[in-house]
Amino acid sequence: MVHYLGLDLGGTNIKAGVVDELARIVSKGSVPAEAAEGPERVVYNMVRVGREAVEKAALTMAEITAIGIGSPGPLSVERGVIHNSPNLPGFVNFPLRDRVAASLDAKAVLHNDANAAAFGEYWSGAGREMQHMVMFTLGTGIGGGVVSDGVLLRGCGDNAGELGHIIVHPEGRQCGCGQNGCLEAYASATHTVRRAEEAIAEGTSSTLSSLDSISAKRVAEHAQKGDALAIAVLDGAAEALALACVSLRHVVEPQLVVLGGGMAAAGELILAPTRKHYQRHMWKLQDSHPLRIKLASLGSDAGFIGAAGLAQQIFPE
Amino acid sequence: MVHYLGLDLGGTNIKAGVVDELARIVSKGSVPAEAAEGPERVVYNMVRVGREAVEKAALTMAEITAIGIGSPGPLSVERGVIHNSPNLPGFVNFPLRDRVAASLDAKAVLHNDANAAAFGEYWSGAGREMQHMVMFTLGTGIGGGVVSDGVLLRGCGDNAGELGHIIVHPEGRQCGCGQNGCLEAYASATHTVRRAEEAIAEGTSSTLSSLDSISAKRVAEHAQKGDALAIAVLDGAAEALALACVSLRHVVEPQLVVLGGGMAAAGELILAPTRKHYQRHMWKLQDSHPLRIKLASLGSDAGFIGAAGLAQQIFPE
């Protein structure tokens, strides 16, 4: 059996896992990233948690065919370099791939973290056995990835799959990126909270107004209990997602859209209205391959699994 | 030198051309499709114009490595079958690829016509030397194609690149497909004319109102002469295009968007406002690969060139 080491670098934690060629997790672990300490400390932590995962799998690094790394971008897959990242202080043109590869004495590939998570869901999660899949990572912001005919689309500068910045309402809310009407300005956790807060400030009554602070999780809980504002806020997020799904369906024609990230923890509360709005906005022409919309199935393991899978694509043995 | 025969089946004409492996046109020709006569007549005409192009190239069919066919869809690339097509009466589950291949005694591939045209512009037109390109075919309707890392995206059912049905204004105009706010409902020739007619009916003054009938060409001519309504109509088409470009930029990150089809004959009158609106709607974050937007360069030859190029990808010699 051939084994890969997947590393998923986040602003808060680093996750590591040994994954075999059939996408089965053999071992896994997690450590704080300590990103504020700068890139040297982050590399040290990545190497440490990677080694620990390999030991836990009862393997040696010599038995690891290659390492896959998922990291916040922007980055260069070709060069294995982080250009700079708002969540990773000091990472300016930092050769993360080669630093990790040298320390662990193995070949490595570097990909955008949301792209890696999408590839993970494709390889062994909700998209297993699908060749055409799109994943949305609905977190503080919105990222994603597009797999077409089994290939993760990278784009000309490794920025494909920035699905949060599809424009769904051109005259709509301003996004943190500066554009108006981005999907992210409706369906990210940040904007879900903000939309609830704005409605309450405008006088809409809601059980949320009694809370000290609102979170996306609270919005989902109050929607579950029937709060009309919370339901309306999730419905707006779902409609924005559905509009993006219709456009994606026409551009890349996936079989499946997967919803992952923190907002997807709302489960049916986000899934059902997304499906409903998709049916409403999508054409009614005969469709031999009707799009499926599902929740992600790998949780926070998707990143390291996908990174390992991308390593396997480049270094099949 | 290896040669391919490209055939581009339209509702009105069939274009044929012999193209060498370096994408140079060796010969070309065109005949009426006579689509109303049904599929047998269409096949007869395709075979005839194909043979003529090969003879004109001073070649025999034995010297043609493979045939590429572009056709209106929906169709199956895998099976080489036209499912049914509003513009091709009688083509119901019709095995166009194998019928043409058998008559000409050569291997053949079948692709959607707009996809083929996009591949043509990628292979030897405006997108030559680009690996990531999107093309819009702005005609009666809007089609297109997406080339990512040199690969034409097909999608799960060979319907990728239906770019006219990206939703740009969710509360907007109804499209012929039944969706609201499609790009096609703003930037196709049909809707460009309709938007001008509607504005005139609502009392907007325009030099177009003196015409017996308005066409997209006339709209461009009157815009050129400074007619405010004609300019505004083209500007609306350009803004819709720009919104689609922003979303495409984030989804597949092309280096280049190519505008082709009849509406692109307006040249700078459509190109300049599309670029302007793209700059306005696109984020201002640092962009190491700024998107270029250009006019197509192959005209109506793009279809058979691209079909030949797709044949070359499958049958490299």
Chai-1 contact restraints between the chains, C-beta under 6 A:
chainA,res_idxA,chainB,res_idxB,connection_type,confidence,min_distance_angstrom,max_distance_angstrom,comment,restraint_id
A,H132,B,C156,contact,1.0,0.0,6.0,A-B,restraint_1
A,S148,B,L153,contact,1.0,0.0,6.0,A-B,restraint_2
A,L153,B,S148,contact,1.0,0.0,6.0,A-B,restraint_3
A,L153,B,V252,contact,1.0,0.0,6.0,A-B,restraint_4
A,G155,B,V252,contact,1.0,0.0,6.0,A-B,restraint_5
A,G155,B,E253,contact,1.0,0.0,6.0,A-B,restraint_6
A,C156,B,H132,contact,1.0,0.0,6.0,A-B,restraint_7
A,C156,B,E253,contact,1.0,0.0,6.0,A-B,restraint_8
A,C156,B,Q255,contact,1.0,0.0,6.0,A-B,restraint_9
A,C156,B,H289,contact,1.0,0.0,6.0,A-B,restraint_10
A,G157,B,S288,contact,1.0,0.0,6.0,A-B,restraint_11
A,G157,B,H289,contact,1.0,0.0,6.0,A-B,restraint_12
A,N159,B,E253,contact,1.0,0.0,6.0,A-B,restraint_13
A,A160,B,V252,contact,1.0,0.0,6.0,A-B,restraint_14
A,A160,B,E253,contact,1.0,0.0,6.0,A-B,restraint_15
A,E162,B,H250,contact,1.0,0.0,6.0,A-B,restraint_16
A,H165,B,H250,contact,1.0,0.0,6.0,A-B,restraint_17
A,I166,B,S247,contact,1.0,0.0,6.0,A-B,restraint_18
A,I166,B,H250,contact,1.0,0.0,6.0,A-B,restraint_19
A,I167,B,L243,contact,1.0,0.0,6.0,A-B,restraint_20
A,I167,B,V246,contact,1.0,0.0,6.0,A-B,restraint_21
A,I167,B,S247,contact,1.0,0.0,6.0,A-B,restraint_22
A,P170,B,L243,contact,1.0,0.0,6.0,A-B,restraint_23
A,C177,B,W283,contact,1.0,0.0,6.0,A-B,restraint_24
A,G178,B,W283,contact,1.0,0.0,6.0,A-B,restraint_25
A,G178,B,K284,contact,1.0,0.0,6.0,A-B,restraint_26
A,Q179,B,W283,contact,1.0,0.0,6.0,A-B,restraint_27
A,L243,B,I167,contact,1.0,0.0,6.0,A-B,restraint_28
A,L243,B,P170,contact,1.0,0.0,6.0,A-B,restraint_29
A,V246,B,I167,contact,1.0,0.0,6.0,A-B,restraint_30
A,S247,B,I166,contact,1.0,0.0,6.0,A-B,restraint_31
A,S247,B,I167,contact,1.0,0.0,6.0,A-B,restraint_32
A,H250,B,E162,contact,1.0,0.0,6.0,A-B,restraint_33
A,H250,B,H165,contact,1.0,0.0,6.0,A-B,restraint_34
A,H250,B,I166,contact,1.0,0.0,6.0,A-B,restraint_35
A,V252,B,L153,contact,1.0,0.0,6.0,A-B,restraint_36
A,V252,B,G155,contact,1.0,0.0,6.0,A-B,restraint_37
A,V252,B,A160,contact,1.0,0.0,6.0,A-B,restraint_38
A,E253,B,G155,contact,1.0,0.0,6.0,A-B,restraint_39
A,E253,B,C156,contact,1.0,0.0,6.0,A-B,restraint_40
A,E253,B,N159,contact,1.0,0.0,6.0,A-B,restraint_41
A,E253,B,A160,contact,1.0,0.0,6.0,A-B,restraint_42
A,Q255,B,C156,contact,1.0,0.0,6.0,A-B,restraint_43
A,W283,B,C177,contact,1.0,0.0,6.0,A-B,restraint_44
A,W283,B,G178,contact,1.0,0.0,6.0,A-B,restraint_45
A,W283,B,Q179,contact,1.0,0.0,6.0,A-B,restraint_46
A,K284,B,G178,contact,1.0,0.0,6.0,A-B,restraint_47
A,S288,B,G157,contact,1.0,0.0,6.0,A-B,restraint_48
A,H289,B,C156,contact,1.0,0.0,6.0,A-B,restraint_49
A,H289,B,G157,contact,1.0,0.0,6.0,A-B,restraint_50
